[in-house]
Amino acid sequence: MRVLLDIKDDKALHLLEVLKGLSYVKAKTISNEKAVLMEDIKEAVDELILIRQGKLKGIPAKQLLDEL
């Protein structure tokens, strides 16, 4: 299982040391930009799932390109 945590900078180092002390946990830091990108991709996939289930209405690709 993977978990993405958002922790204040002044508390993060202490928590990382605790996590690294657990033999069954692999802890790795990522940049803020990468964390934001991962969250954006997750939201896009969640939207796509809702569109395919018919719970959300999508827009045609041509309309999207015309808006650009």
HTML snippet that shows the backbone in 3Dmol.js (N, CA, C, O; Angstrom):
<script src="https://3Dmol.org/build/3Dmol-min.js"></script>
<div id="view" style="width:600px;height:400px;position:relative"></div>
<script>
const pdb = `
ATOM      1  N   MET A   1       0.847  -1.170   0.000  1.00  0.00           N
ATOM      2  CA  MET A   1       0.000   0.000   0.000  1.00  0.00           C
ATOM      3  C   MET A   1       0.895   1.237   0.000  1.00  0.00           C
ATOM      4  O   MET A   1       1.939   1.269   0.651  1.00  0.00           O
ATOM      5  N   ARG A   2       0.471   2.233  -0.731  1.00  0.00           N
ATOM      6  CA  ARG A   2       1.204   3.495  -0.746  1.00  0.00           C
ATOM      7  C   ARG A   2       0.327   4.575  -0.158  1.00  0.00           C
ATOM      8  O   ARG A   2      -0.884   4.596  -0.379  1.00  0.00           O
ATOM      9  N   VAL A   3       0.942   5.473   0.593  1.00  0.00           N
ATOM     10  CA  VAL A   3       0.221   6.555   1.243  1.00  0.00           C
ATOM     11  C   VAL A   3       0.982   7.847   0.987  1.00  0.00           C
ATOM     12  O   VAL A   3       2.200   7.896   1.154  1.00  0.00           O
ATOM     13  N   LEU A   4       0.272   8.885   0.585  1.00  0.00           N
ATOM     14  CA  LEU A   4       0.881  10.188   0.387  1.00  0.00           C
ATOM     15  C   LEU A   4       0.452  11.073   1.548  1.00  0.00           C
ATOM     16  O   LEU A   4      -0.739  11.303   1.756  1.00  0.00           O
ATOM     17  N   LEU A   5       1.422  11.563   2.297  1.00  0.00           N
ATOM     18  CA  LEU A   5       1.144  12.395   3.470  1.00  0.00           C
ATOM     19  C   LEU A   5       1.564  13.830   3.200  1.00  0.00           C
ATOM     20  O   LEU A   5       2.574  14.071   2.538  1.00  0.00           O
ATOM     21  N   ASP A   6       0.798  14.775   3.707  1.00  0.00           N
ATOM     22  CA  ASP A   6       1.146  16.189   3.623  1.00  0.00           C
ATOM     23  C   ASP A   6       1.477  16.633   5.047  1.00  0.00           C
ATOM     24  O   ASP A   6       0.589  16.746   5.891  1.00  0.00           O
ATOM     25  N   ILE A   7       2.762  16.883   5.306  1.00  0.00           N
ATOM     26  CA  ILE A   7       3.241  17.161   6.657  1.00  0.00           C
ATOM     27  C   ILE A   7       3.971  18.500   6.673  1.00  0.00           C
ATOM     28  O   ILE A   7       4.699  18.832   5.738  1.00  0.00           O
ATOM     29  N   LYS A   8       3.770  19.261   7.743  1.00  0.00           N
ATOM     30  CA  LYS A   8       4.491  20.527   7.890  1.00  0.00           C
ATOM     31  C   LYS A   8       5.994  20.255   7.915  1.00  0.00           C
ATOM     32  O   LYS A   8       6.446  19.274   8.506  1.00  0.00           O
ATOM     33  N   ASP A   9       6.762  21.134   7.268  1.00  0.00           N
ATOM     34  CA  ASP A   9       8.208  20.931   7.154  1.00  0.00           C
ATOM     35  C   ASP A   9       8.897  20.729   8.497  1.00  0.00           C
ATOM     36  O   ASP A   9       9.804  19.905   8.609  1.00  0.00           O
ATOM     37  N   ASP A  10       8.476  21.470   9.514  1.00  0.00           N
ATOM     38  CA  ASP A  10       9.164  21.374  10.803  1.00  0.00           C
ATOM     39  C   ASP A  10       8.877  20.060  11.530  1.00  0.00           C
ATOM     40  O   ASP A  10       9.573  19.732  12.491  1.00  0.00           O
ATOM     41  N   LYS A  11       7.879  19.312  11.098  1.00  0.00           N
ATOM     42  CA  LYS A  11       7.546  18.025  11.722  1.00  0.00           C
ATOM     43  C   LYS A  11       7.955  16.835  10.858  1.00  0.00           C
ATOM     44  O   LYS A  11       8.028  15.710  11.352  1.00  0.00           O
ATOM     45  N   ALA A  12       8.222  17.070   9.577  1.00  0.00           N
ATOM     46  CA  ALA A  12       8.447  15.981   8.630  1.00  0.00           C
ATOM     47  C   ALA A  12       9.691  15.158   8.945  1.00  0.00           C
ATOM     48  O   ALA A  12       9.642  13.930   8.884  1.00  0.00           O
ATOM     49  N   LEU A  13      10.793  15.800   9.278  1.00  0.00           N
ATOM     50  CA  LEU A  13      12.029  15.060   9.532  1.00  0.00           C
ATOM     51  C   LEU A  13      11.874  14.057  10.662  1.00  0.00           C
ATOM     52  O   LEU A  13      12.354  12.926  10.571  1.00  0.00           O
ATOM     53  N   HIS A  14      11.204  14.474  11.723  1.00  0.00           N
ATOM     54  CA  HIS A  14      11.002  13.572  12.868  1.00  0.00           C
ATOM     55  C   HIS A  14      10.160  12.364  12.446  1.00  0.00           C
ATOM     56  O   HIS A  14      10.497  11.227  12.778  1.00  0.00           O
ATOM     57  N   LEU A  15       9.072  12.606  11.720  1.00  0.00           N
ATOM     58  CA  LEU A  15       8.215  11.504  11.298  1.00  0.00           C
ATOM     59  C   LEU A  15       8.953  10.575  10.337  1.00  0.00           C
ATOM     60  O   LEU A  15       8.792   9.357  10.420  1.00  0.00           O
ATOM     61  N   LEU A  16       9.749  11.118   9.440  1.00  0.00           N
ATOM     62  CA  LEU A  16      10.520  10.280   8.516  1.00  0.00           C
ATOM     63  C   LEU A  16      11.499   9.380   9.263  1.00  0.00           C
ATOM     64  O   LEU A  16      11.676   8.219   8.892  1.00  0.00           O
ATOM     65  N   GLU A  17      12.125   9.892  10.293  1.00  0.00           N
ATOM     66  CA  GLU A  17      13.039   9.067  11.088  1.00  0.00           C
ATOM     67  C   GLU A  17      12.288   7.926  11.770  1.00  0.00           C
ATOM     68  O   GLU A  17      12.786   6.802  11.837  1.00  0.00           O
ATOM     69  N   VAL A  18      11.097   8.215  12.272  1.00  0.00           N
ATOM     70  CA  VAL A  18      10.285   7.165  12.906  1.00  0.00           C
ATOM     71  C   VAL A  18       9.918   6.101  11.871  1.00  0.00           C
ATOM     72  O   VAL A  18      10.045   4.905  12.132  1.00  0.00           O
ATOM     73  N   LEU A  19       9.459   6.546  10.689  1.00  0.00           N
ATOM     74  CA  LEU A  19       9.056   5.598   9.655  1.00  0.00           C
ATOM     75  C   LEU A  19      10.232   4.757   9.166  1.00  0.00           C
ATOM     76  O   LEU A  19      10.081   3.558   8.931  1.00  0.00           O
ATOM     77  N   LYS A  20      11.396   5.375   9.011  1.00  0.00           N
ATOM     78  CA  LYS A  20      12.568   4.639   8.553  1.00  0.00           C
ATOM     79  C   LYS A  20      13.024   3.602   9.580  1.00  0.00           C
ATOM     80  O   LYS A  20      13.700   2.635   9.230  1.00  0.00           O
ATOM     81  N   GLY A  21      12.657   3.801  10.835  1.00  0.00           N
ATOM     82  CA  GLY A  21      13.001   2.855  11.885  1.00  0.00           C
ATOM     83  C   GLY A  21      12.150   1.596  11.860  1.00  0.00           C
ATOM     84  O   GLY A  21      12.462   0.621  12.545  1.00  0.00           O
ATOM     85  N   LEU A  22      11.091   1.608  11.085  1.00  0.00           N
ATOM     86  CA  LEU A  22      10.222   0.440  10.973  1.00  0.00           C
ATOM     87  C   LEU A  22      10.692  -0.404   9.785  1.00  0.00           C
ATOM     88  O   LEU A  22      10.769   0.087   8.659  1.00  0.00           O
ATOM     89  N   SER A  23      11.001  -1.657  10.042  1.00  0.00           N
ATOM     90  CA  SER A  23      11.572  -2.514   9.000  1.00  0.00           C
ATOM     91  C   SER A  23      10.615  -2.761   7.843  1.00  0.00           C
ATOM     92  O   SER A  23      11.062  -3.063   6.736  1.00  0.00           O
ATOM     93  N   TYR A  24       9.326  -2.643   8.065  1.00  0.00           N
ATOM     94  CA  TYR A  24       8.335  -2.943   7.035  1.00  0.00           C
ATOM     95  C   TYR A  24       7.873  -1.706   6.262  1.00  0.00           C
ATOM     96  O   TYR A  24       6.953  -1.794   5.448  1.00  0.00           O
ATOM     97  N   VAL A  25       8.505  -0.555   6.513  1.00  0.00           N
ATOM     98  CA  VAL A  25       8.130   0.686   5.835  1.00  0.00           C
ATOM     99  C   VAL A  25       9.312   1.201   5.028  1.00  0.00           C
ATOM    100  O   VAL A  25      10.434   1.278   5.530  1.00  0.00           O
ATOM    101  N   LYS A  26       9.051   1.553   3.774  1.00  0.00           N
ATOM    102  CA  LYS A  26      10.045   2.212   2.934  1.00  0.00           C
ATOM    103  C   LYS A  26       9.573   3.651   2.751  1.00  0.00           C
ATOM    104  O   LYS A  26       8.519   3.885   2.160  1.00  0.00           O
ATOM    105  N   ALA A  27      10.333   4.606   3.247  1.00  0.00           N
ATOM    106  CA  ALA A  27       9.954   6.017   3.166  1.00  0.00           C
ATOM    107  C   ALA A  27      10.848   6.726   2.164  1.00  0.00           C
ATOM    108  O   ALA A  27      12.065   6.542   2.161  1.00  0.00           O
ATOM    109  N   LYS A  28      10.230   7.539   1.314  1.00  0.00           N
ATOM    110  CA  LYS A  28      10.966   8.283   0.304  1.00  0.00           C
ATOM    111  C   LYS A  28      10.310   9.648   0.155  1.00  0.00           C
ATOM    112  O   LYS A  28       9.087   9.736   0.048  1.00  0.00           O
ATOM    113  N   THR A  29      11.095  10.702   0.145  1.00  0.00           N
ATOM    114  CA  THR A  29      10.534  12.039  -0.021  1.00  0.00           C
ATOM    115  C   THR A  29      10.397  12.356  -1.514  1.00  0.00           C
ATOM    116  O   THR A  29      11.179  11.881  -2.338  1.00  0.00           O
ATOM    117  N   ILE A  30       9.392  13.166  -1.839  1.00  0.00           N
ATOM    118  CA  ILE A  30       9.199  13.626  -3.208  1.00  0.00           C
ATOM    119  C   ILE A  30       9.033  15.140  -3.170  1.00  0.00           C
ATOM    120  O   ILE A  30       8.713  15.711  -2.127  1.00  0.00           O
ATOM    121  N   SER A  31       9.248  15.781  -4.302  1.00  0.00           N
ATOM    122  CA  SER A  31       9.118  17.241  -4.370  1.00  0.00           C
ATOM    123  C   SER A  31       7.642  17.640  -4.316  1.00  0.00           C
ATOM    124  O   SER A  31       6.755  16.837  -4.604  1.00  0.00           O
ATOM    125  N   ASN A  32       7.405  18.884  -3.944  1.00  0.00           N
ATOM    126  CA  ASN A  32       6.032  19.397  -3.910  1.00  0.00           C
ATOM    127  C   ASN A  32       5.401  19.333  -5.293  1.00  0.00           C
ATOM    128  O   ASN A  32       4.218  19.019  -5.427  1.00  0.00           O
ATOM    129  N   GLU A  33       6.190  19.630  -6.321  1.00  0.00           N
ATOM    130  CA  GLU A  33       5.666  19.612  -7.687  1.00  0.00           C
ATOM    131  C   GLU A  33       5.194  18.212  -8.073  1.00  0.00           C
ATOM    132  O   GLU A  33       4.141  18.050  -8.690  1.00  0.00           O
ATOM    133  N   LYS A  34       5.972  17.217  -7.710  1.00  0.00           N
ATOM    134  CA  LYS A  34       5.603  15.837  -8.026  1.00  0.00           C
ATOM    135  C   LYS A  34       4.350  15.434  -7.248  1.00  0.00           C
ATOM    136  O   LYS A  34       3.489  14.738  -7.785  1.00  0.00           O
ATOM    137  N   ALA A  35       4.240  15.860  -6.001  1.00  0.00           N
ATOM    138  CA  ALA A  35       3.062  15.539  -5.194  1.00  0.00           C
ATOM    139  C   ALA A  35       1.809  16.172  -5.803  1.00  0.00           C
ATOM    140  O   ALA A  35       0.753  15.542  -5.849  1.00  0.00           O
ATOM    141  N   VAL A  36       1.927  17.410  -6.266  1.00  0.00           N
ATOM    142  CA  VAL A  36       0.794  18.096  -6.893  1.00  0.00           C
ATOM    143  C   VAL A  36       0.412  17.381  -8.187  1.00  0.00           C
ATOM    144  O   VAL A  36      -0.772  17.176  -8.457  1.00  0.00           O
ATOM    145  N   LEU A  37       1.406  17.003  -8.985  1.00  0.00           N
ATOM    146  CA  LEU A  37       1.145  16.290 -10.232  1.00  0.00           C
ATOM    147  C   LEU A  37       0.434  14.968  -9.962  1.00  0.00           C
ATOM    148  O   LEU A  37      -0.518  14.626 -10.664  1.00  0.00           O
ATOM    149  N   MET A  38       0.880  14.229  -8.962  1.00  0.00           N
ATOM    150  CA  MET A  38       0.258  12.955  -8.623  1.00  0.00           C
ATOM    151  C   MET A  38      -1.199  13.156  -8.201  1.00  0.00           C
ATOM    152  O   MET A  38      -2.070  12.371  -8.576  1.00  0.00           O
ATOM    153  N   GLU A  39      -1.458  14.193  -7.431  1.00  0.00           N
ATOM    154  CA  GLU A  39      -2.827  14.482  -6.986  1.00  0.00           C
ATOM    155  C   GLU A  39      -3.702  14.878  -8.173  1.00  0.00           C
ATOM    156  O   GLU A  39      -4.855  14.454  -8.258  1.00  0.00           O
ATOM    157  N   ASP A  40      -3.167  15.686  -9.091  1.00  0.00           N
ATOM    158  CA  ASP A  40      -3.924  16.085 -10.280  1.00  0.00           C
ATOM    159  C   ASP A  40      -4.271  14.883 -11.149  1.00  0.00           C
ATOM    160  O   ASP A  40      -5.389  14.777 -11.654  1.00  0.00           O
ATOM    161  N   ILE A  41      -3.317  13.981 -11.322  1.00  0.00           N
ATOM    162  CA  ILE A  41      -3.573  12.784 -12.125  1.00  0.00           C
ATOM    163  C   ILE A  41      -4.626  11.911 -11.463  1.00  0.00           C
ATOM    164  O   ILE A  41      -5.495  11.364 -12.142  1.00  0.00           O
ATOM    165  N   LYS A  42      -4.556  11.776 -10.143  1.00  0.00           N
ATOM    166  CA  LYS A  42      -5.544  10.975  -9.422  1.00  0.00           C
ATOM    167  C   LYS A  42      -6.951  11.563  -9.600  1.00  0.00           C
ATOM    168  O   LYS A  42      -7.913  10.828  -9.822  1.00  0.00           O
ATOM    169  N   GLU A  43      -7.061  12.886  -9.500  1.00  0.00           N
ATOM    170  CA  GLU A  43      -8.361  13.534  -9.690  1.00  0.00           C
ATOM    171  C   GLU A  43      -8.881  13.309 -11.107  1.00  0.00           C
ATOM    172  O   GLU A  43     -10.075  13.077 -11.297  1.00  0.00           O
ATOM    173  N   ALA A  44      -7.996  13.376 -12.102  1.00  0.00           N
ATOM    174  CA  ALA A  44      -8.406  13.161 -13.491  1.00  0.00           C
ATOM    175  C   ALA A  44      -8.910  11.737 -13.692  1.00  0.00           C
ATOM    176  O   ALA A  44      -9.914  11.523 -14.372  1.00  0.00           O
ATOM    177  N   VAL A  45      -8.221  10.767 -13.108  1.00  0.00           N
ATOM    178  CA  VAL A  45      -8.650   9.369 -13.229  1.00  0.00           C
ATOM    179  C   VAL A  45      -9.986   9.170 -12.526  1.00  0.00           C
ATOM    180  O   VAL A  45     -10.857   8.473 -13.047  1.00  0.00           O
ATOM    181  N   ASP A  46     -10.162   9.770 -11.355  1.00  0.00           N
ATOM    182  CA  ASP A  46     -11.440   9.668 -10.642  1.00  0.00           C
ATOM    183  C   ASP A  46     -12.579  10.259 -11.478  1.00  0.00           C
ATOM    184  O   ASP A  46     -13.672   9.695 -11.518  1.00  0.00           O
ATOM    185  N   GLU A  47     -12.332  11.394 -12.146  1.00  0.00           N
ATOM    186  CA  GLU A  47     -13.337  11.994 -13.018  1.00  0.00           C
ATOM    187  C   GLU A  47     -13.665  11.077 -14.186  1.00  0.00           C
ATOM    188  O   GLU A  47     -14.833  10.905 -14.537  1.00  0.00           O
ATOM    189  N   LEU A  48     -12.639  10.489 -14.786  1.00  0.00           N
ATOM    190  CA  LEU A  48     -12.849   9.575 -15.913  1.00  0.00           C
ATOM    191  C   LEU A  48     -13.706   8.390 -15.495  1.00  0.00           C
ATOM    192  O   LEU A  48     -14.585   7.965 -16.245  1.00  0.00           O
ATOM    193  N   ILE A  49     -13.462   7.859 -14.319  1.00  0.00           N
ATOM    194  CA  ILE A  49     -14.264   6.736 -13.822  1.00  0.00           C
ATOM    195  C   ILE A  49     -15.718   7.152 -13.680  1.00  0.00           C
ATOM    196  O   ILE A  49     -16.618   6.405 -14.064  1.00  0.00           O
ATOM    197  N   LEU A  50     -15.959   8.354 -13.125  1.00  0.00           N
ATOM    198  CA  LEU A  50     -17.333   8.839 -12.966  1.00  0.00           C
ATOM    199  C   LEU A  50     -18.001   9.061 -14.323  1.00  0.00           C
ATOM    200  O   LEU A  50     -19.191   8.785 -14.473  1.00  0.00           O
ATOM    201  N   ILE A  51     -17.258   9.554 -15.308  1.00  0.00           N
ATOM    202  CA  ILE A  51     -17.809   9.756 -16.652  1.00  0.00           C
ATOM    203  C   ILE A  51     -18.202   8.414 -17.265  1.00  0.00           C
ATOM    204  O   ILE A  51     -19.283   8.281 -17.839  1.00  0.00           O
ATOM    205  N   ARG A  52     -17.323   7.423 -17.142  1.00  0.00           N
ATOM    206  CA  ARG A  52     -17.623   6.091 -17.704  1.00  0.00           C
ATOM    207  C   ARG A  52     -18.809   5.432 -17.015  1.00  0.00           C
ATOM    208  O   ARG A  52     -19.531   4.648 -17.632  1.00  0.00           O
ATOM    209  N   GLN A  53     -19.013   5.747 -15.732  1.00  0.00           N
ATOM    210  CA  GLN A  53     -20.147   5.197 -14.993  1.00  0.00           C
ATOM    211  C   GLN A  53     -21.431   5.966 -15.276  1.00  0.00           C
ATOM    212  O   GLN A  53     -22.508   5.551 -14.846  1.00  0.00           O
ATOM    213  N   GLY A  54     -21.330   7.087 -15.999  1.00  0.00           N
ATOM    214  CA  GLY A  54     -22.492   7.899 -16.319  1.00  0.00           C
ATOM    215  C   GLY A  54     -22.907   8.831 -15.200  1.00  0.00           C
ATOM    216  O   GLY A  54     -23.987   9.420 -15.257  1.00  0.00           O
ATOM    217  N   LYS A  55     -22.076   8.975 -14.189  1.00  0.00           N
ATOM    218  CA  LYS A  55     -22.396   9.845 -13.055  1.00  0.00           C
ATOM    219  C   LYS A  55     -21.943  11.279 -13.273  1.00  0.00           C
ATOM    220  O   LYS A  55     -22.311  12.175 -12.513  1.00  0.00           O
ATOM    221  N   LEU A  56     -21.140  11.495 -14.319  1.00  0.00           N
ATOM    222  CA  LEU A  56     -20.620  12.819 -14.639  1.00  0.00           C
ATOM    223  C   LEU A  56     -20.600  12.921 -16.148  1.00  0.00           C
ATOM    224  O   LEU A  56     -20.316  11.944 -16.841  1.00  0.00           O
ATOM    225  N   LYS A  57     -20.904  14.120 -16.666  1.00  0.00           N
ATOM    226  CA  LYS A  57     -20.946  14.290 -18.113  1.00  0.00           C
ATOM    227  C   LYS A  57     -19.617  14.836 -18.601  1.00  0.00           C
ATOM    228  O   LYS A  57     -19.121  15.832 -18.075  1.00  0.00           O
ATOM    229  N   GLY A  58     -19.044  14.194 -19.596  1.00  0.00           N
ATOM    230  CA  GLY A  58     -17.796  14.642 -20.198  1.00  0.00           C
ATOM    231  C   GLY A  58     -18.066  15.583 -21.359  1.00  0.00           C
ATOM    232  O   GLY A  58     -19.214  15.781 -21.755  1.00  0.00           O
ATOM    233  N   ILE A  59     -16.998  16.162 -21.905  1.00  0.00           N
ATOM    234  CA  ILE A  59     -17.146  17.003 -23.086  1.00  0.00           C
ATOM    235  C   ILE A  59     -16.322  16.387 -24.216  1.00  0.00           C
ATOM    236  O   ILE A  59     -15.280  15.778 -23.970  1.00  0.00           O
ATOM    237  N   PRO A  60     -16.790  16.546 -25.449  1.00  0.00           N
ATOM    238  CA  PRO A  60     -16.042  15.982 -26.580  1.00  0.00           C
ATOM    239  C   PRO A  60     -14.659  16.617 -26.711  1.00  0.00           C
ATOM    240  O   PRO A  60     -14.476  17.787 -26.375  1.00  0.00           O
ATOM    241  N   ALA A  61     -13.685  15.844 -27.201  1.00  0.00           N
ATOM    242  CA  ALA A  61     -12.314  16.329 -27.350  1.00  0.00           C
ATOM    243  C   ALA A  61     -12.256  17.533 -28.277  1.00  0.00           C
ATOM    244  O   ALA A  61     -11.479  18.456 -28.031  1.00  0.00           O
ATOM    245  N   LYS A  62     -13.066  17.547 -29.345  1.00  0.00           N
ATOM    246  CA  LYS A  62     -13.071  18.681 -30.274  1.00  0.00           C
ATOM    247  C   LYS A  62     -13.478  19.955 -29.560  1.00  0.00           C
ATOM    248  O   LYS A  62     -12.879  21.007 -29.785  1.00  0.00           O
ATOM    249  N   GLN A  63     -14.482  19.879 -28.707  1.00  0.00           N
ATOM    250  CA  GLN A  63     -14.915  21.060 -27.955  1.00  0.00           C
ATOM    251  C   GLN A  63     -13.802  21.528 -27.025  1.00  0.00           C
ATOM    252  O   GLN A  63     -13.575  22.731 -26.889  1.00  0.00           O
ATOM    253  N   LEU A  64     -13.115  20.606 -26.392  1.00  0.00           N
ATOM    254  CA  LEU A  64     -12.012  20.959 -25.512  1.00  0.00           C
ATOM    255  C   LEU A  64     -10.901  21.657 -26.283  1.00  0.00           C
ATOM    256  O   LEU A  64     -10.365  22.668 -25.829  1.00  0.00           O
ATOM    257  N   LEU A  65     -10.550  21.112 -27.463  1.00  0.00           N
ATOM    258  CA  LEU A  65      -9.498  21.724 -28.282  1.00  0.00           C
ATOM    259  C   LEU A  65      -9.923  23.091 -28.804  1.00  0.00           C
ATOM    260  O   LEU A  65      -9.097  24.000 -28.888  1.00  0.00           O
ATOM    261  N   ASP A  66     -11.192  23.250 -29.154  1.00  0.00           N
ATOM    262  CA  ASP A  66     -11.677  24.551 -29.628  1.00  0.00           C
ATOM    263  C   ASP A  66     -11.593  25.620 -28.543  1.00  0.00           C
ATOM    264  O   ASP A  66     -11.394  26.798 -28.839  1.00  0.00           O
ATOM    265  N   GLU A  67     -11.747  25.204 -27.285  1.00  0.00           N
ATOM    266  CA  GLU A  67     -11.675  26.159 -26.178  1.00  0.00           C
ATOM    267  C   GLU A  67     -10.252  26.636 -25.921  1.00  0.00           C
ATOM    268  O   GLU A  67     -10.048  27.701 -25.337  1.00  0.00           O
ATOM    269  N   LEU A  68      -9.270  25.857 -26.353  1.00  0.00           N
ATOM    270  CA  LEU A  68      -7.874  26.246 -26.163  1.00  0.00           C
ATOM    271  C   LEU A  68      -7.524  27.315 -27.158  1.00  0.00           C
ATOM    272  O   LEU A  68      -6.389  27.793 -27.178  1.00  0.00           O
TER     273      LEU A  68
END
`;
const viewer = $3Dmol.createViewer("view");
viewer.addModel(pdb, "pdb");
viewer.setStyle({}, {cartoon: {color: "spectrum"}});
viewer.zoomTo();
viewer.render();
</script>
